[in-house]
Amino acid sequence: MREELDLAVVIFNDGALGLIKGSQQRVFGRTATVDLLSPDYKSLSDAFGIDYLEIRTDEALADGLREMEARKGVTLVDVYAAFVAYG
């Protein structure tokens, strides 16, 4: 923000260590210590004075990415990644 860059910071937010969780489930049939409590990214972006964009469904993904590209300045993009299939 200080450098006045047009920059998007994208977080693939699945509320877990998704790749590890998927591997544990496949190999052991259960998971351990992979679910996370994510911060409130909207409040975090407000605290830093940057834009915030939330993408919650796969149907909204294409429009959200186009909106992200059109924005000026720094934008924190929170992509709820529960709809992403892990290996």
C-alpha positions in Angstrom: 0.0 0.0 0.0 2.8 2.4 0.9 4.4 1.8 -2.5 1.0 2.4 -4.3 1.1 -1.0 -6.0 -1.8 -2.6 -7.7 -1.5 -5.9 -5.9 -3.9 -8.8 -5.0 -3.1 -11.0 -2.0 -5.1 -14.2 -2.5 -5.9 -16.5 0.4 -7.3 -20.0 -0.3 -9.2 -20.3 2.9 -10.3 -23.8 3.6 -10.2 -23.6 7.4 -7.7 -26.4 7.5 -4.3 -27.6 6.2 -6.2 -29.0 3.3 -3.6 -31.0 1.5 -2.4 -32.6 4.7 -6.0 -33.2 5.8 -6.7 -35.0 2.6 -3.6 -37.1 2.8 -4.3 -38.1 6.4 -7.8 -39.1 5.5 -6.7 -41.2 2.6 -3.8 -42.9 4.4 -5.1 -43.2 8.0 -8.9 -42.9 7.5 -9.0 -40.0 10.0 -7.4 -36.6 10.6 -5.6 -35.0 13.5 -4.7 -31.4 14.2 -5.4 -30.0 10.8 -8.5 -27.8 11.3 -7.6 -24.1 11.8 -9.4 -21.1 13.2 -8.9 -18.4 10.6 -8.7 -14.7 11.5 -11.4 -12.3 10.4 -9.8 -11.3 7.1 -12.2 -8.5 6.5 -11.3 -6.9 9.8 -7.6 -7.5 9.1 -7.9 -5.7 5.7 -9.7 -2.8 7.3 -7.0 -2.5 9.9 -4.4 -2.2 7.1 -6.6 0.1 5.1 -6.7 -2.2 2.1 -9.7 -3.4 0.0 -11.3 -6.8 0.7 -13.0 -9.1 -1.7 -14.7 -12.3 -0.6 -15.4 -15.2 -3.0 -17.5 -17.9 -1.4 -18.7 -20.2 -4.2 -17.3 -21.7 -7.4 -20.1 -19.9 -9.4 -18.7 -16.6 -8.1 -15.1 -17.4 -8.8 -14.8 -16.1 -12.4 -16.7 -12.8 -11.6 -14.6 -12.4 -8.4 -11.3 -12.8 -10.3 -12.4 -10.3 -12.9 -13.3 -7.8 -10.1 -9.9 -8.4 -8.5 -8.1 -7.6 -11.7 -10.1 -4.4 -12.2 -9.3 -3.0 -8.7 -6.6 -0.5 -8.0 -4.3 -0.6 -5.0 -3.9 -3.5 -2.6 -6.8 -6.0 -2.3 -7.0 -9.0 0.1 -9.0 -11.7 -1.7 -10.5 -14.3 0.6 -11.4 -17.4 -1.5 -13.4 -19.9 0.5 -11.8 -23.0 -0.8 -14.1 -25.6 0.6 -15.3 -26.2 -2.9 -11.8 -27.1 -4.1 -11.1 -30.8 -4.3 -7.8 -31.9 -2.8 -6.0 -34.7 -4.5 
